[in-house]
Amino acid sequence: MSVEWIDSGRHPYERAVVIGGGIAGMLTARVLADYFREVTVIERDWRTAQPAFRRGAPQGQHAHLLLDTGARILERYFPGIRASLLQAGATNLNAGLDIRHIADGIRRPEYASEFSALAISRPVLEWHLAERLRQLPNIDIVQGSAVRKLDYTEDRISGVHLTPGPSRFDRQYLSANLVVDASGRGTTTPATLLDCGFERPRESVLSQDTIYVSRIFRIPSGQRRWKALLAQSGERGASVVPMDRDHWLVTLQGPKGEHPPLDDSGFMQFAQDLPVPELHQALNESEAITDASAMRTMTHVRRHYEDLRRFPEGLLVLGDALCDLPPSQHRGMTIAILQAQMLQDCLEQRTLRRQPIGQLWRDFFRHCSTTIDTCWQLATLQNDAREAHRSDLRWRFMHRYLREIQTAVGRDVRVAEHWVATIHRIEPLRTLLSARVIGSLISGSPSNAVPVAYEIEDKDTTLIRAQRTGWTR
């Protein structure tokens, strides 16, 4: 099939196929709908009439946050969706006031931040996205089907072969101008490249054998000075995130061998062993209403497609298939949405120049690389593993510098907000090399400081008193 420019008014290209109907796949389909006459999404799972966990997204049973940038872009593609999600039970969280953040004993100060996050269960978000996509006449979501292999002819991908299954979709082959692999961690694109005579992309691997265990709790009555809790202590951690107005999704994490147990008493004891009094109080006062569900991740992979000199035309990779991040980072959904926006940027440039999409892969992978590198560096910050290609002096300096910033956010509101801005905007880490941040690191000023150790004095108002330093909030 030709990939040349098609002068057809609003849709300059003919057909696109998206492999995977998760968040990355659905955002990609939304972008492609503005440029292709037909967009087909191939999804292995079946959608239910109401939001529900699905087999193909085991991470959906664990805590999720949509960062400020991701929520803003999502609203741009689906006007009014934020209000719909809030009505469905999502919670808006001010990054400084509503999220209690504790990392290795350092408690981030409370302040009114410019940024906010959206706490939402993944099934609810996916359900709303799918409902919005169904309203677009040129998008077709094929459920209960899978791609068996890509059709490779003359240095390009020209379509997909589907596996026969229970799907009502009776076609076993779809031709396409563009195929986008948004299939997630189980991507087969690297193997396909080898089969077609191309090189596999270089891979950066983050070894992190971690088990996540989650349960839903009924939120207790009473006032708290936080709506969500994110805590990390070494390789162990906890997230308490509102699923809706009445329920928390509590996720505990730990390395294999020291992971949270699935039984009631073991789950609670693991939480009690974390040095986080707010977590202890919250779970002691709340009621678990589901059994525990577990997920294990052993490695995370960032694939450097931007380094390749040859790549099949008519093919792209994004989402977790391009770079999968630790769930505890809470950046996966936002980075997938950002990649969809970057795809739009690349398509818009080619449309304005009336260019074919054969070399779209080169523009897209290079456009994404800086943002992905930022997220990958932040992920390695909390892991002892080191990538060989990042063992240079500059990388070691930045790693040490970021460790110092993590300490400074507990004593300086300005540094804390600078750090929050970097996280929510997914900005390059060099933005942290500002005079204000460096000055705070040098001075070590205790203004706005929060101590390492503290205790809950008043059960109702959750007043915090310093034990080590005498500072009082």
Secondary structure, DSSP 8 states (H G I E B T S, - for coil): ---S----TT--EEEEEEE--SHHHHHHHHHHTTTEEEEEEEESS---SS----TT-GGGGS--EE-HHHHHHHHHHSTTHHHHHHHTT-EEEETTTTEEEEETTEE------S-EEEE--HHHHHHHHHHHHTTSTTEEEEES-EEEEEEEETTEEEEEEEE--S-S---SEEE-SEEEE--GGG--HHHHHHHTT----EEEEEEEEEEEEEEEEE--SS--S-SEEEEEETTEEEEEEESSSSEEEEEEEEETTS---SSHHHHHHHHHHSS-HHHHHHHHHSEE-S--EEEEEEEEEEEEGGG-S---BTEEE-GGGTB---GGG--HHHHHHHHHHHHHHHHHHHHHTT--STTHHHHHHHHHHHHHHHHHHHHHHTSS---GGG-SHHHHHHHHHHHHHHHHTTT-HHHHHHHHHHHHHT--GGGG--HHHHHHHHH---TT---SSEEE--TTT--EEESSS--B-
